[in-house]
Amino acid sequence: MEKRPPTRGRPAGKSSFDPRVAKAFGNVVREERLKSGLAQEKLSLLARVERAHLGKIERGESLPTLPLIMRLSKALDVKAAYLISQMEQQLDQCEGGGR
């Protein structure tokens, strides 16, 4: 049996996107942005992300990468762990305490 060389990325047809997680994280980012008094445009500039992509994140249509989460947390002046913990709290509330 011949070995195939490794390929980059996910296997065809596989997804790591979880819409519940994306929506919860987006809600947290939007809440923190509004608390900070930042417009989407300003946050997108500070985090070095396209405004349209930030909108998709806030609506739960896109799940950001770890480097982008780090840039968003820095722009929002909070720890990335805080954003994640707030997201987990939202998920726990939606699911009645369990995951």
C-alpha positions as CSV (number, residue, x, y, z in Angstrom):
1,M,0.0,0.0,0.0
2,E,1.4,3.4,-1.1
3,K,1.5,6.2,1.4
4,R,-0.1,9.5,0.3
5,P,1.6,12.8,1.2
6,P,-0.1,14.9,3.9
7,T,-2.4,17.6,2.6
8,R,-3.2,20.9,4.2
9,G,-6.5,21.8,5.8
10,R,-9.5,19.7,6.7
11,P,-10.6,16.7,4.8
12,A,-13.2,17.5,2.1
13,G,-16.7,17.7,3.5
14,K,-15.6,18.2,7.1
15,S,-16.3,21.3,9.1
16,S,-15.1,22.6,12.5
17,F,-17.8,25.4,12.4
18,D,-20.3,25.2,15.3
19,P,-23.0,27.8,14.8
20,R,-23.9,27.9,18.5
21,V,-20.3,28.7,19.4
22,A,-20.0,31.3,16.6
23,K,-23.3,33.0,17.7
24,A,-22.3,33.1,21.4
25,F,-18.8,34.5,20.6
26,G,-20.3,37.1,18.3
27,N,-22.7,38.2,20.9
28,V,-19.8,38.6,23.4
29,V,-17.7,40.6,20.9
30,R,-20.7,42.9,20.1
31,E,-21.5,43.4,23.8
32,E,-17.9,44.3,24.6
33,R,-17.7,46.6,21.6
34,L,-20.8,48.5,22.7
35,K,-19.6,48.7,26.3
36,S,-16.4,50.2,25.0
37,G,-18.3,52.7,22.9
38,L,-16.6,51.6,19.7
39,A,-18.2,51.6,16.3
40,Q,-17.7,48.5,14.2
41,E,-15.4,50.4,11.9
42,K,-13.2,51.6,14.7
43,L,-12.9,48.1,16.2
44,S,-12.1,46.6,12.8
45,L,-9.3,49.1,12.4
46,L,-7.9,48.4,15.8
47,A,-8.1,44.7,15.3
48,R,-6.8,44.8,11.7
49,V,-9.8,43.0,10.3
50,E,-12.2,43.9,7.5
51,R,-15.3,45.6,8.8
52,A,-17.5,43.1,6.8
53,H,-15.7,40.2,8.4
54,L,-16.2,41.7,11.9
55,G,-19.9,42.0,11.1
56,K,-20.0,38.3,10.2
57,I,-18.3,37.4,13.5
58,E,-20.7,39.5,15.5
59,R,-23.7,37.9,13.7
60,G,-22.3,34.4,14.3
61,E,-21.7,33.7,10.6
62,S,-18.0,33.3,11.0
63,L,-15.8,31.8,13.7
64,P,-12.5,33.8,14.2
65,T,-9.1,32.2,14.4
66,L,-7.1,32.3,17.6
67,P,-4.8,35.1,16.3
68,L,-7.9,37.2,15.4
69,I,-9.4,36.5,18.9
70,M,-6.2,37.8,20.4
71,R,-6.3,41.0,18.2
72,L,-10.0,41.5,19.1
73,S,-9.3,41.1,22.8
74,K,-6.4,43.6,22.6
75,A,-8.5,46.1,20.7
76,L,-11.3,45.7,23.3
77,D,-8.8,46.0,26.1
78,V,-9.9,42.7,27.7
79,K,-8.2,39.3,28.0
80,A,-8.9,36.7,25.3
81,A,-9.7,34.3,28.2
82,Y,-12.4,36.8,29.3
83,L,-14.1,36.7,25.9
84,I,-14.0,32.9,25.9
85,S,-15.4,32.6,29.4
86,Q,-18.2,35.0,28.6
87,M,-19.0,32.9,25.5
88,E,-19.0,29.8,27.7
89,Q,-21.4,31.4,30.1
90,Q,-23.8,32.3,27.2
91,L,-23.6,28.7,25.9
92,D,-24.3,27.4,29.5
93,Q,-27.3,29.7,29.8
94,C,-28.7,28.6,26.4
95,E,-28.2,24.9,27.2
96,G,-29.5,25.0,30.7
97,G,-26.1,24.6,32.4
98,G,-24.7,21.7,30.5
99,R,-22.8,21.4,27.2
